[in-house]
C-alpha cells in the first residue's frame, strides 16, 4: 500500500512540476512572428513582468533583442538593471499600451509605442525591429534593434 501511495504521489508531483515548467517557457523568435507581434510579445511580457517567475517579462524581452542590441546592452543581468533603471522602469507592470506602425520595409519596421504606466502617466517610445539576415537559428526572425528613451506625455487624470 505504501509503495502504491508513493508511486501515486510521484506521478502527481511529476505532473505538477511539468505544468510549472511549461508555464515558465518563454516564446522564442521564429520567422513566422511578424514585426508588430514581436513588439506586442515584449510589451505584454513587460506588463506582466513577474507573472511566470521573477523578471520573466524582462527575460522574454531579451529573447527578442537583436544580437547587435545585446552587444550594446551587455549580458542579461545588465539588461535587467537597464530596464529597472530610471529610463525604462515605467515599462514594468504598465497598465496599457498602444502600438502604431510608423514605417517599414522588407528588413525593418518602426513603431510608436505609447504606454500608460502604473502611476497613470503616458510615455511614448520609438521601437524598431529588424529582420536578422545572418545564417543560424535567428535567420529571418524579426528582432528589436532599438527602443528610444521615453518621452513623457503627461498624466491620464
RATABEL-V491708 format. One record per residue. N is the residue number from 1. RES is the residue in one small letter. PHI is phi in whole degrees, 0 to 359 (none if undefined). PSI is psi in whole degrees, 0 to 359 (none if undefined). OMEGA is omega in whole degrees, 0 to 359 (999 if undefined). Layout:
n res phi psi omega
N RES PHI PSI OMEGA
N RES PHI PSI OMEGA
This chain:
n res phi psi omega
1 x none 316 181
2 x 296 322 179
3 x 296 318 179
4 x 295 318 178
5 x 297 317 178
6 x 298 317 179
7 x 296 316 178
8 x 299 314 179
9 x 300 318 180
10 x 297 318 179
11 x 296 315 180
12 x 296 315 178
13 x 299 314 178
14 x 302 316 180
15 x 301 311 182
16 x 291 324 176
17 x 296 318 179
18 x 295 320 178
19 x 298 317 181
20 x 294 324 176
21 x 292 321 179
22 x 296 320 180
23 x 295 330 183
24 x 274 354 179
25 x 296 133 177
26 x 263 151 175
27 x 292 143 176
28 x 246 148 180
29 x 301 142 169
30 x 212 161 190
31 x 285 2 176
32 x 265 352 180
33 x 275 121 183
34 x 283 161 184
35 x 306 311 181
36 x 296 328 178
37 x 292 324 177
38 x 300 312 180
39 x 298 316 180
40 x 298 315 178
41 x 303 314 182
42 x 293 317 181
43 x 292 318 178
44 x 297 321 178
45 x 297 314 180
46 x 293 327 177
47 x 297 329 182
48 x 241 47 193
49 x 309 314 185
50 x 256 18 186
51 x 295 311 183
52 x 276 316 176
53 x 195 169 183
54 x 303 125 179
55 x 65 24 178
56 x 299 326 179
57 x 294 319 178
58 x 294 317 179
59 x 295 323 177
60 x 296 316 179
61 x 299 318 180
62 x 300 321 181
63 x 299 331 181
64 x 259 13 175
65 x 277 135 178
66 x 297 144 179
67 x 307 324 177
68 x 294 325 176
69 x 293 319 179
70 x 296 326 176
71 x 297 322 181
72 x 286 324 184
73 x 272 342 184
74 x 89 187 182
75 x 292 172 184
76 x 309 315 179
77 x 302 323 177
78 x 293 319 179
79 x 299 317 178
80 x 300 315 179
81 x 297 321 180
82 x 296 314 181
83 x 295 324 181
84 x 279 351 180
85 x 283 178 185
86 x 301 328 186
87 x 290 326 187
88 x 233 359 185
89 x 300 337 180
90 x 294 344 176
91 x 288 333 183
92 x 287 127 177
93 x 59 31 178
94 x 294 162 186
95 x 277 316 182
96 x 204 167 177
97 x 207 155 171
98 x 233 147 181
99 x 235 123 180
100 x 233 124 179
101 x 290 131 178
102 x 262 330 181
103 x 178 161 180
104 x 197 164 172
105 x 219 195 178
106 x 292 337 188
107 x 239 357 179
108 x 210 158 174
109 x 210 142 179
110 x 236 141 185
111 x 229 149 167
112 x 264 127 179
113 x 243 127 175
114 x 242 125 178
115 x 244 151 170
116 x 252 112 184
117 x 282 175 185
118 x 292 348 175
119 x 268 6 180
120 x 65 39 175
121 x 244 135 178
122 x 275 143 176
123 x 223 141 179
124 x 247 139 178
125 x 229 151 163
126 x 261 131 186
127 x 234 121 183
128 x 242 136 174
129 x 238 151 177
130 x 225 152 177
131 x 280 129 179
132 x 282 124 189
133 x 256 346 181
134 x 284 157 178
135 x 296 153 178
136 x 129 186 185
137 x 294 339 180
138 x 266 0 183
139 x 305 132 179
140 x 67 14 175
141 x 270 144 175
142 x 274 128 184
143 x 224 150 181
144 x 286 127 179
145 x 253 339 184
146 x 199 137 169
147 x 229 122 182
148 x 292 167 169
149 x 295 150 182
150 x 288 148 172
151 x 248 112 180
152 x 295 135 181
153 x 249 358 178
154 x 105 178 186
155 x 278 155 177
156 x 275 354 179
157 x 242 none 999
